[in-house]
Amino acid sequence: MRYRKAPLTSDIHYLLGSTLRDSENDRVGRVIGLNQYHAQPILEVLWAESGRVERVEISVEQLEGLMELARARGQAAAQPRSGAKSSAGKATVEESGELLRRA
């Protein structure tokens, strides 16, 4: 087994609970875990349609992109709200046919 050489991602709590859309298979799931100790990171996703957990291998670059967005949303949601409505919980990102958003 080859272990990942890239530095481990911190603050994964921002990613946990996020919604992933798999447009290729027309399904939606929630991120419930992340394994970073392999050559490529593995997301553990609970798919709504089947109720099963699937391990989804992603690239280090994809994980970094997802984490960047998840951190930004998490930090925006933590800021005190004024009278204006915040769109922090509604941000979406599409990359390689996958949509990630915080529910």
C-alpha positions in Angstrom: 0.0 0.0 0.0 1.4 3.4 -1.0 0.9 6.3 1.4 0.2 9.8 0.4 3.2 12.1 0.2 1.2 15.3 0.2 0.6 17.1 3.5 -2.6 16.1 5.3 -5.6 18.3 5.0 -6.7 19.9 8.2 -10.1 21.4 9.1 -12.0 18.5 7.5 -15.0 19.4 9.7 -15.9 22.0 7.1 -16.3 19.3 4.5 -18.1 16.7 6.6 -21.9 16.9 6.1 -21.5 18.6 2.7 -23.7 17.4 -0.1 -22.1 15.8 -3.2 -24.0 15.5 -6.5 -22.9 12.8 -8.9 -24.3 13.9 -12.2 -23.0 10.9 -14.0 -25.1 8.5 -11.9 -27.8 11.1 -11.0 -27.5 10.8 -7.3 -26.9 12.9 -4.2 -25.0 12.1 -1.1 -23.4 13.4 2.1 -19.7 13.4 2.9 -19.4 11.4 6.2 -15.7 10.7 6.2 -12.3 11.3 4.6 -9.3 8.9 4.5 -6.1 10.7 3.6 -3.7 7.8 4.3 -3.6 6.3 0.8 -1.9 7.5 -2.4 -5.1 9.3 -3.3 -7.7 10.7 -0.8 -10.9 8.7 -0.4 -14.2 10.4 0.5 -16.8 8.3 2.3 -20.2 9.3 0.9 -23.6 8.2 2.1 -25.8 8.2 -1.0 -29.4 9.2 -0.3 -31.0 7.0 -3.0 -29.4 3.7 -1.8 -28.7 4.5 1.8 -25.3 2.9 1.3 -21.8 4.3 2.0 -19.4 4.3 -0.9 -15.7 5.1 -0.9 -15.0 7.6 -3.7 -11.3 8.1 -4.7 -10.5 11.6 -5.7 -7.3 13.4 -6.6 -5.3 15.5 -4.2 -6.1 18.6 -6.4 -9.8 17.8 -6.2 -9.6 17.5 -2.4 -7.8 20.8 -2.1 -10.4 22.5 -4.3 -13.3 21.1 -2.2 -11.6 22.0 1.0 -10.9 25.6 -0.1 -14.6 26.0 -0.9 -15.8 24.3 2.3 -13.5 26.4 4.5 -14.7 29.6 2.8 -18.4 28.7 3.3 -17.7 27.6 6.9 -16.0 30.9 7.7 -18.7 32.9 6.0 -21.4 31.1 7.9 -19.5 31.8 11.2 -19.6 35.5 10.7 -22.4 37.4 12.4 -25.3 38.2 10.1 -26.6 41.7 9.6 -30.0 42.6 8.3 -29.0 41.4 4.8 -29.5 37.7 3.9 -26.3 35.7 3.6 -25.8 33.3 0.7 -23.1 31.3 2.5 -25.1 28.1 2.7 -26.1 28.3 -0.9 -22.7 28.4 -2.6 -22.2 25.7 -5.2 -19.3 24.5 -7.2 -19.2 22.3 -10.2 -16.0 20.5 -11.1 -15.7 17.4 -13.2 -19.4 16.9 -13.2 -19.7 16.9 -9.4 -21.6 19.5 -7.4 -20.7 20.2 -3.8 -22.8 22.4 -1.6 -23.5 22.7 2.1 -27.1 21.7 2.8 
